[in-house]
């Protein structure tokens, strides 16, 4: 699997560790930055991750910011991006299995490396269940993307 990863300055300290975990799980990594702790804006990196998935360059993505919240909000504004902030393993795999999540958002200031390892591994090893009820629900979510409402 091809996994794109991006972060802001607050997520940067955890990024290299997460890249190592992705590779240890046998996946390819596309690193879209940031590459240091200079202050940057998380929406820019959530967008880079989302564009890589939309363009077919990556199958899944991981975005890190300070809390995970901002990256999650930004990523979910993009069509076809289903991002969830997960700071536990159950949500990380269940989000893929039931909800077809394709972007994992993590808070670099919230979790440490070992919990990140377990969460990322759960996310990467999960597959969408393809059960009828989950397909139906995912289709309803996708339909919401096409509706223009204020």
C-alpha positions in Angstrom: 0.0 0.0 0.0 1.1 3.6 -0.7 0.7 5.8 2.4 1.1 9.6 2.2 2.1 11.4 5.3 2.1 15.1 6.1 2.3 17.2 9.2 2.6 20.7 10.6 5.3 21.8 13.0 3.6 20.4 16.0 3.3 17.0 14.4 6.8 17.0 13.0 8.5 15.4 16.1 6.4 12.3 15.7 6.5 12.1 11.9 9.8 10.2 11.4 8.8 7.6 13.9 5.4 7.1 12.1 7.3 6.8 8.8 9.4 4.1 10.3 6.3 2.2 11.5 4.7 2.5 8.0 7.8 1.0 6.4 8.0 -1.8 9.1 4.5 -2.8 8.2 5.7 -3.2 4.6 4.2 -0.1 3.0 5.6 2.6 0.8 5.7 6.2 2.1 5.2 9.5 0.4 6.4 12.3 2.6 4.8 15.7 1.7 6.3 17.6 4.6 6.8 19.6 6.7 10.5 18.9 7.2 11.3 20.8 10.4 9.6 22.6 13.3 9.3 26.0 11.7 5.7 27.2 12.1 3.4 26.2 9.2 -0.3 25.9 8.7 -1.9 22.4 9.1 -4.5 22.9 6.3 -1.7 23.1 3.8 -0.4 19.6 4.7 -3.9 18.1 5.1 -4.5 19.3 1.5 -1.3 17.7 0.3 -2.2 14.4 1.8 -5.7 14.6 0.4 -4.6 15.6 -3.1 -2.2 12.6 -3.2 -5.1 10.3 -2.4 -7.5 12.0 -4.8 -4.9 11.8 -7.6 -4.3 8.1 -7.0 -0.7 8.6 -5.9 -1.5 7.1 -2.5 -4.1 4.6 -1.1 -4.3 6.0 2.4 -2.9 9.0 4.4 -1.8 10.1 7.8 -1.8 13.7 8.9 -0.2 14.9 12.2 -0.8 18.2 13.9 -0.7 19.3 17.5 -4.1 17.8 18.6 -5.1 16.0 15.4 -8.3 18.1 15.4 -7.3 20.8 12.9 -5.8 18.3 10.4 -9.0 16.3 10.7 -11.3 19.2 10.0 -9.2 20.4 7.0 -8.9 16.9 5.5 -12.6 16.3 5.7 -13.3 19.3 3.5 -11.9 17.5 0.5 -14.0 15.2 -1.7 -13.3 11.6 -1.2 -11.3 12.1 1.9 -12.7 10.4 5.0 -10.4 11.4 7.9 -10.8 10.5 11.5 -8.8 11.5 14.5 -7.9 8.3 16.4 -6.0 8.1 19.6 -6.9 4.4 20.3 -6.5 1.2 18.3 -10.2 0.3 18.1 -11.2 3.5 16.4 -8.2 3.2 14.0 -9.2 -0.2 12.7 -13.0 0.2 13.1 -12.9 3.4 11.1 -11.5 1.6 8.1 -13.6 -1.6 8.5 -17.0 0.1 9.0 -16.6 3.6 7.7 -14.1 3.3 4.9 -11.8 5.8 6.5 -8.8 6.6 4.3 -6.9 9.2 6.4 -5.7 8.8 10.0 -5.2 12.0 12.0 -3.0 12.0 15.0 -2.1 14.6 17.6 1.6 14.8 18.0 1.2 16.6 21.3 -1.4 14.1 22.6 0.1 10.6 22.0 3.6 9.2 22.3 5.5 7.0 19.9 4.4 3.6 21.2 0.7 4.4 21.1 1.3 5.9 17.7 2.9 2.6 16.6 -0.2 0.6 17.7 -2.7 3.0 16.2 -0.9 3.3 12.8 -0.5 -0.5 12.7 -4.2 -1.0 13.4 -5.1 1.6 10.7 -2.8 0.1 8.1 -3.8 -3.6 8.7 -7.6 -2.9 8.5 -9.7 -3.4 5.4 -13.2 -2.2 4.6 -15.6 -5.0 5.6 -17.7 -4.6 2.4 -20.7 -5.8 4.3 -24.0 -4.5 2.8 -24.8 -2.3 5.8 -21.4 -0.7 5.7 -21.5 -0.2 2.0 -25.0 1.4 2.4 -23.8 3.8 5.1 -20.6 4.7 3.2 -22.7 5.5 0.1 -24.9 7.8 2.2 -21.8 9.7 3.4 -20.5 10.0 -0.2 -23.9 11.4 -1.2 -23.6 14.1 1.4 -20.5 15.3 -0.4 -22.4 16.0 -3.5 -25.2 18.0 -1.8 -24.7 21.8 -1.7 -26.3 23.0 1.5 -25.4 26.0 3.7 
